[in-house]
Amino acid sequence: MPAPTATPSPDRILILDFGSQVTQLIARRVRESGVYCEIWPFNQAGDDRIRAFDPRGIILSGSPASVTEENSPRAPQLVFELGLPVLGICYGQQTMCEQLGGAVEAGHHREFGRAWLDVKENCTLFDGAWAVGAREQVWMSHGDRVTRLPDGFRIVATSENAPYAAIADDARRYYGVQFHPEVVHTPHGAQLLRNFTHHVCGCEGSWTMAAFRDAEIKKIRAQVGDGKVICGLSGGVDSAVAAVLIHEAIGDQLTCIFVDTGLMRSGEAEQVVSLFRGHYNIPLVHVDASDLFLGRLEGVTDPEQKRKIIGAAFVEVFDAEAEKIDGARFLAQGTLYPDVIESVSFTGGPSVTIKSHHNVGGLPERMKLALVEPLRELF
């Protein structure tokens, strides 16, 4: 996985992913509160890399795995040696407890869906959200559960099937929840995560889109210098936003190539040309390749085969047009953070294929161009 991009904010939260389907939601909630964070697969978080990232706190995600299984995921031991706040969510709570000397058992009643949690004691995680004695709705998804707490922890909330539904070690600033605060089915979950990042970790919430934009413009200028950049416009939001941001940074050093596949909605191709040439005044090459694409797709019914045909045709047309632009050294892409996360999933899956098609796969290597990806930190 590429090294994380430097961010101007000193407030960083590291999220270690153990394979949960909703890990990205943790990052969205954290970023919505103005705190920069990154998701790393647990087995790609080496000690040196964690230290270099210099997080203010660490969140351990959920997982479909069982802590009781041999070779199931574990947090790097350094996580518990840095003196940083740690929040374990579901599986993250379980592995934290197991690694710190507690106990986790399998075979208990599986709990999936809405549950009610009884708040037993105050803790910083609950500030302004939950009061002692309250009964709060949460979302559970677990089969295993903690059966013995490590030294230093106390129970702060329970549910019918999770006697350790929320736990706290205030001295070490370690917290664990058996439920998922990142999903909307836990109504106050975003506030709990904000309490962790702001009240426990001391983050200020200063990571804004305005700050991001200013920082990215500086980075684009530093990377590109006086070089030329080409950008493949698809008509979608990702490539369009990337193109406008890059043009703001380097002006007419950017040339956009819009390959009209004939597969867009009625009038959309004309809108793209009008917007970029007329409104933004961005140099634009418009290639009407609709006959080529529709001809190659004729009679094809398999969706995956269609994607491959479209991808190959796009590369062919884009490559031919790009060769006409003298001195181009960079290729701009609208890569987003989910593309980055999914392409390095430790469990494999189809995401690499999806990413290679979506982001003009094969072009950088074929054309020997360096990538400019100003949106790769964003959802």
N, C-alpha and C positions, 0 to 999 in steps of 0.2 A: 504494500500500500504506500502511496506517495507520502512524504513527510507532510505534516499539517502545515497549512499556510499561516504565517504569522498574522496576528490580529492586533490592532492598536490598543485594545483593552487588556489590562492586566488581569481582569476577572475571567477565569476560564474554568469550566467544569468538564471533567472527563467522565464519559459514560462508557462503561465496559459492557459489551454485548455478549450475552450467553445464548443468544438464539431466539429470543422472544419475538413474536410477530408484531408486537407493539412498541419495540424499543425506539423506533423513530418518533413516536408520540412523546416520549420522555424529552427528547431533544427539542421538539417543537414547543413544548410547554416551557422549558428552560429558556429558550430563545425569546419566546413571547414575553417573558419577564425582563428582557433586556440583558441577558447574560449569554455570552458566547460559550458554546460547548461543542464537543466532537464525540462521535461514536467510534470506538475501536473494538474489533473482535478481541475477546479476552486473550486469545493465544497469539495476538500480534502486538501486545502491549509489553514490550521489554522494559527492564528497569531504566535504562538510559533514556529511552524514548519518553517514558512517563516523567522523569525528572526534567527533561528538556521542555516538555509541554508546560510544566510548572502550574498545575491546576490548583484552584482554591479548595476544591472538594471533589469527591469521586462518587458516582452513582453506579451501583451494580444492578443490571437489568434482570428481568425474568428469563425463563427458559422452559422449553418442553422437557428437558432432561430431569433426572432425579439425582439429588445429591447422594443418595444411597447406592447408586450404580458405580461400578468400577470405571475409571477413566472419564467420569462426568466432569464438566467444566469447573474450574476453580479460579478465584481471583489471584493475581500475582501476589506473593507474600509481601512485596514492597508496599502494597496498598495499606497494610496495617502497620507499617514501620515508619511512614512519613510524618505521622502526627497530624494528618489531614482529616477533616470530617468525611464520613462515609455514610451513604444511605443505601441500604439493601432493599430491593423491591422483589417480593415473592421469592423466586429462586435465589435472588441476590441476598435476601435476608437469611435464607437457609444455609447457603454456602458460607456467609459471614459467620453465622453462629457455629457451624461445624468447624471452620478453620480456626476459630478463637476458643475452642474447647467445649462448646455446647453439644447438643445431640439433635439429630433429625431422624425421623422414622417414616417409612413408607407404609402403605396399606391402610391408611385411615380413610374416612369417608371423603370421597372426592367432592370438591366444592367448586361449582362453576356458575357464575352469574351474580345477580344482586344478592347482597347479604347485609345484615345489620350489625353494626359494631358499637359496643358500649365503651365510652370513654371513662377510664378508671382514674387516671392521674394526669396532671398537666405536664407538658414538655414543650420545648421550643418549637417543635414541628407543628404543634397545634395552635400557635399564637394567632388570635383573631379569627380562628376558623372553628375550632371545636372546644367546648367547655366540659369540665368534669361533670359526669352524670348524664350527658347527652347521649342519644342514640342516633348514629349517623349511617347513612347509606354508603356502601362501597361496592366495588366489583371484585369478586374473587375468581381465581382460576388456579387451583392447586389440588394435588393428591397427597403429597408429603406435607409434613408440618414439623415445626420445631417442638421438641418435647423437653429439652433442658437448655436453659440460658447459660451463656458463658458468664464468668465472674464479671461483675460491674454493671450488668444490665438489669433493668426493671421492666415490669409489664406496665404499659400505659393505656392499652385498649385490648379488648377481647371480643370474640364473636362466638356463636354457638359451636362452630367446628374448628375454631382457631383460638386456643387459649392464649397464644402469644401473637395476636393479630397486629399489635404495634408494640415495639420495645425501644428502650432508650438507654444509652450509656452516656450520661451528660458529661462526665469528666473527659472521656476520649472523643466526644462528639460523634458517636456512632449511633445510628438509628436504623431500624428495620421495620418494614410493614409487609404483612402477608398478602395484602390486597394491591390493586393496581391504581395508584393515584393519577396516572397519566391519561386514563380513558375518561370520556365524558360521563360514564355511568357512575363515577365517583364524583359527586357534585362539587365538593370542596378540594378535589385532588390538586388542581392547579395552585391553590393557595398553600397547600402542604409543601409542594415542590418549591414554591417561591420562598416559603419560610426556611427551607433547607438552604437554598442558594443565598438568600439575602441575610437572614438572621443567624443561621448556623455558620455559614461559610464567609459571611461578611462581604458578599458581592454588592456592588453599587447599582447594577442594572444600567450601565452607561453604553452598552452595545446597541446602537441604533442604526437604522438604514442610512441616515445621513452620514454618520461616521463611517459606515461600511463603504458607501459610495465614494467618499473622499479618499479613503485608504486604497480602494481598488483603482481609482484613476491614477494615483501615484505609482502603484505597482505596475499597471499597464505601461505607463510611460517609461518606467525604469527597465522593464523587460524588453520592450519593443525598440526603444531608442528611435533611430531614424528609419527603421525597417518598415516594410509594407506588410499589411495583414489582409487576408481574404477571409470572408465569412460566408458560409452557406446558409441562406435564409430558407426556412421551410414554410414560412407563413404563420408559424406557431409563436407562442409567447416567449419561450426560452431563448431561441436564437434572435428574436426581435429585440428583446431587452439587452442581450449581450452586445448586439450590434450597436445599439444606441449608446450604451455605456462606453464602448471602445471608441466610437466616433467622438464622443465628448472628450476622451483622453487624447486622441492622436489625429483627429480631423480626417483630412483626405488621404492620409496614409492607409486608410481602410477602404477596401472595395468589397461590396456585398455581391454575391452571386445567387440569384433567385431562380431555381430550377422549377419551372411550372410543369408539374407532372400530369395535369389534367384531372387530378383526383380531389381537388379542393371544391368547396361549395361554390355555387354560382356567384360570380362577381368578386370572390376573394382575391384572386390573382391581381385584378385591377386595383383592389384596395391596397395590396402590399406595395405595388409599384408607386401608386399615388402617395402613400404615406412616407415611403423612404426617399423618393426623389423629390416630391413636392413639399412635404412638411419638414422632414429632417435634413433635406439636401445632402443625403449620403450617396456617394457614387455607387451606382447599382447596375449590374449586368442582368438583364431579364432574358432567360432562355425558355422559349415555348417548346418543350419536349413532350407535349401531351400525346402526339401521335406515336412516338417511340414507346412510351410507357403503356398506353392502352393497347398497342399492337402486341407487345410482349405478354400482356396479361390476358389476352383474348383466349377463352376456353379454359383458363386456370381457375380451379375452385378451392384448392387447399389453401387455407390462410397462411400457413408457414411458408409454403412455396411462393405465394404472392409477396410476402415480406422480403424474401430473398431476391426475387426478381426486381422489386422496387429498389432495394438497397444496392444491388449490382448496377442497375441502370443509372441510379443517382450518382454513384461514384464515377461511372464512365462519362456522364455528361459534365459533371462538376470538374473532373480532372481535365477534360478537354478545354473548358473555358478558363480554368485557372492557369493553364500553360500560356495563355495569351497575355497574362499580367506579368510584366517584366519585374524581376527583383523581389517577388513575394517570398518572405521568409517565415511567415507565421500563419497558422490556421486557427481561426476563432471558432469556438463551439459553445453551445449553451448548456454545457454539462451542469447538472444540479447535484446537490449533496446526496440525495437518494441514489443517483447513478453511481456515485463514488462508493457509498456504503455497500450497495448490493453487489457491485463488481468485485468486492473482496470478501464476500460472505464466506465464513469458515465452513459452512455446511454445503457449499456448492449451490446448485439450482440454476434456473434459466436466466438469471439477471444479467450475466455477462453477455449472452446473446442479445437480449433486449437492448442493452446499452450500446453494443457495437452497431446495431442497426440504427438506433435513434440518433447517435452522435456521429454519423458518417464514418462508420468503422472502416479501417484500412487506408483512409486518405493520408493521415500524418506519415505513416511508414512509406507508403507508395510515393508520396510527393516530397518526402524528406523535409517536412515542415515542423517547426516547434509549435506546440499548442498554447493558445491563449484562452483561458477558461475563467472569466471573471466571476461567474456565478456558482462555482463549484462548492462554495461554503454555504449556499442557501438552499432552502426547501422550495 
